Amino acid sequence: MKKYLLFIPLLMLLSCNAWKHSAGFQYEELKVSEYEQKMANTSDAIIVDVRTNKEYAKSHIKNAINISYFGGDIKKCIDTLDKSKPVFIYCQTQHRSPLTAKIMKKKGFKQVIDLKGGFMKWENENKPMVK
């Protein structure tokens, strides 16, 4: 019986991350430098900031569009994006962005790249931003 109890946390961890890897969908969490480099090397990317309008207005990554996770109409806003293009997504601390990525997966997006640690890490590394 004790052997099985050891597997429960492992199964929970695997099931929590299972959505990230499936046929036709790619989700990546990249550190700031990797995220910045991949964004620069992807010409047709969409950059989505899922923070609040107030957070976005204070500062954001250049060319990012603001679709607030708490805006109430996130699913409708996501529907306006091109699902075939890579989407670079971020929030303040990387809590809302994975939740948004799950929505995007359900809506048929192919590739979502998430900023590991969120915009807070971007700011801490003094990366370029619009203020």
C-alpha positions as a Markdown table, in Angstrom:
| # | Residue | x | y | z |
|---|---|---|---|---|
| 1 | Met | 0.0 | 0.0 | 0.0 |
| 2 | Lys | 2.8 | 2.4 | 0.8 |
| 3 | Lys | 4.3 | 1.9 | -2.6 |
| 4 | Tyr | 1.2 | 3.2 | -4.2 |
| 5 | Leu | 1.1 | 6.3 | -2.0 |
| 6 | Leu | 4.5 | 7.3 | -3.4 |
| 7 | Phe | 3.1 | 7.3 | -6.9 |
| 8 | Ile | 0.2 | 9.6 | -6.2 |
| 9 | Pro | 2.3 | 12.8 | -6.2 |
| 10 | Leu | 4.1 | 11.7 | -9.3 |
| 11 | Leu | 0.8 | 11.0 | -11.1 |
| 12 | Met | -0.5 | 14.4 | -10.0 |
| 13 | Leu | 2.6 | 16.2 | -11.3 |
| 14 | Leu | 2.4 | 14.4 | -14.7 |
| 15 | Ser | -1.3 | 15.0 | -15.1 |
| 16 | Cys | -0.9 | 18.7 | -14.3 |
| 17 | Asn | 1.7 | 19.0 | -17.1 |
| 18 | Ala | 0.1 | 16.7 | -19.6 |
| 19 | Trp | -1.7 | 19.5 | -21.4 |
| 20 | Lys | 1.7 | 21.0 | -22.4 |
| 21 | His | 2.6 | 18.2 | -24.7 |
| 22 | Ser | 0.2 | 16.8 | -27.2 |
| 23 | Ala | -0.1 | 16.3 | -30.9 |
| 24 | Gly | -0.5 | 19.5 | -32.8 |
| 25 | Phe | 0.3 | 21.8 | -29.8 |
| 26 | Gln | 3.6 | 23.0 | -28.5 |
| 27 | Tyr | 4.0 | 24.9 | -25.3 |
| 28 | Glu | 7.4 | 26.2 | -24.1 |
| 29 | Glu | 8.5 | 28.1 | -21.0 |
| 30 | Leu | 11.6 | 30.0 | -21.9 |
| 31 | Lys | 14.0 | 32.0 | -19.7 |
| 32 | Val | 14.2 | 35.7 | -20.4 |
| 33 | Ser | 17.2 | 35.6 | -22.7 |
| 34 | Glu | 15.9 | 32.6 | -24.6 |
| 35 | Tyr | 12.4 | 34.2 | -24.9 |
| 36 | Glu | 13.9 | 37.4 | -26.2 |
| 37 | Gln | 16.1 | 35.6 | -28.7 |
| 38 | Lys | 13.4 | 33.4 | -30.0 |
| 39 | Met | 11.0 | 36.3 | -30.3 |
| 40 | Ala | 13.6 | 38.3 | -32.3 |
| 41 | Asn | 14.1 | 35.3 | -34.7 |
| 42 | Thr | 10.4 | 34.7 | -35.3 |
| 43 | Ser | 9.1 | 37.1 | -37.9 |
| 44 | Asp | 5.4 | 36.3 | -37.8 |
| 45 | Ala | 4.9 | 36.0 | -34.1 |
| 46 | Ile | 2.1 | 37.5 | -32.0 |
| 47 | Ile | 3.1 | 38.9 | -28.6 |
| 48 | Val | 0.3 | 38.8 | -26.0 |
| 49 | Asp | 0.4 | 40.5 | -22.6 |
| 50 | Val | -2.4 | 39.0 | -20.4 |
| 51 | Arg | -1.9 | 41.4 | -17.5 |
| 52 | Thr | -4.5 | 44.0 | -16.6 |
| 53 | Asn | -4.9 | 47.1 | -18.7 |
| 54 | Lys | -3.3 | 49.1 | -15.9 |
| 55 | Glu | -0.2 | 46.9 | -15.7 |
| 56 | Tyr | 0.1 | 47.0 | -19.5 |
| 57 | Ala | -0.2 | 50.8 | -19.6 |
| 58 | Lys | 2.6 | 51.1 | -17.0 |
| 59 | Ser | 5.1 | 49.1 | -19.2 |
| 60 | His | 5.1 | 46.2 | -21.7 |
| 61 | Ile | 7.2 | 44.4 | -24.3 |
| 62 | Lys | 7.3 | 46.3 | -27.6 |
| 63 | Asn | 4.6 | 45.2 | -30.1 |
| 64 | Ala | 2.6 | 43.3 | -27.4 |
| 65 | Ile | -1.1 | 43.4 | -27.6 |
| 66 | Asn | -3.0 | 43.5 | -24.3 |
| 67 | Ile | -5.6 | 40.8 | -23.7 |
| 68 | Ser | -6.3 | 40.9 | -20.0 |
| 69 | Tyr | -6.9 | 37.6 | -18.4 |
| 70 | Phe | -9.2 | 39.3 | -16.0 |
| 71 | Gly | -10.9 | 41.4 | -18.7 |
| 72 | Gly | -14.0 | 39.1 | -18.9 |
| 73 | Asp | -13.9 | 38.5 | -22.6 |
| 74 | Ile | -10.5 | 36.8 | -23.0 |
| 75 | Lys | -11.9 | 33.9 | -25.0 |
| 76 | Lys | -13.5 | 36.3 | -27.5 |
| 77 | Cys | -10.3 | 38.3 | -27.8 |
| 78 | Ile | -8.2 | 35.2 | -28.3 |
| 79 | Asp | -10.5 | 34.2 | -31.1 |
| 80 | Thr | -9.4 | 37.2 | -33.1 |
| 81 | Leu | -5.8 | 36.0 | -33.2 |
| 82 | Asp | -4.3 | 33.9 | -36.0 |
| 83 | Lys | -4.1 | 30.4 | -34.6 |
| 84 | Ser | -1.4 | 29.3 | -37.1 |
| 85 | Lys | 1.2 | 31.8 | -35.9 |
| 86 | Pro | 3.5 | 31.4 | -32.9 |
| 87 | Val | 2.2 | 33.2 | -29.8 |
| 88 | Phe | 4.6 | 34.7 | -27.3 |
| 89 | Ile | 2.7 | 35.2 | -24.1 |
| 90 | Tyr | 3.4 | 36.7 | -20.7 |
| 91 | Cys | 1.9 | 38.0 | -17.5 |
| 92 | Gln | 3.4 | 39.5 | -14.4 |
| 93 | Thr | 4.6 | 36.4 | -12.6 |
| 94 | Gln | 3.7 | 33.5 | -14.9 |
| 95 | His | 0.5 | 32.5 | -13.2 |
| 96 | Arg | -2.1 | 33.9 | -15.7 |
| 97 | Ser | -0.1 | 33.1 | -18.9 |
| 98 | Pro | -0.2 | 29.3 | -18.5 |
| 99 | Leu | -3.9 | 29.5 | -17.8 |
| 100 | Thr | -4.3 | 31.5 | -21.0 |
| 101 | Ala | -2.2 | 29.0 | -22.9 |
| 102 | Lys | -4.6 | 26.2 | -21.8 |
| 103 | Ile | -7.4 | 28.2 | -23.3 |
| 104 | Met | -5.4 | 28.7 | -26.5 |
| 105 | Lys | -4.8 | 25.0 | -26.8 |
| 106 | Lys | -8.5 | 24.3 | -26.5 |
| 107 | Lys | -9.1 | 26.9 | -29.2 |
| 108 | Gly | -6.7 | 25.3 | -31.7 |
| 109 | Phe | -3.5 | 27.3 | -31.4 |
| 110 | Lys | -0.4 | 25.4 | -32.5 |
| 111 | Gln | 2.5 | 27.1 | -30.6 |
| 112 | Val | 2.6 | 29.1 | -27.4 |
| 113 | Ile | 5.9 | 30.3 | -25.9 |
| 114 | Asp | 5.6 | 31.5 | -22.3 |
| 115 | Leu | 8.0 | 33.9 | -20.5 |
| 116 | Lys | 9.4 | 31.9 | -17.5 |
| 117 | Gly | 9.0 | 34.1 | -14.4 |
| 118 | Gly | 6.8 | 36.6 | -16.2 |
| 119 | Phe | 7.3 | 40.3 | -16.9 |
| 120 | Met | 8.7 | 40.7 | -13.5 |
| 121 | Lys | 11.8 | 38.8 | -14.6 |
| 122 | Trp | 11.9 | 40.8 | -17.9 |
| 123 | Glu | 12.0 | 44.0 | -15.9 |
| 124 | Asn | 14.6 | 42.6 | -13.4 |
| 125 | Glu | 16.9 | 41.9 | -16.3 |
| 126 | Asn | 16.5 | 45.4 | -17.7 |
| 127 | Lys | 15.2 | 44.2 | -21.0 |
| 128 | Pro | 13.7 | 46.8 | -23.4 |
| 129 | Met | 10.1 | 47.8 | -22.8 |
| 130 | Val | 7.6 | 50.4 | -23.7 |
| 131 | Lys | 6.7 | 52.8 | -20.9 |
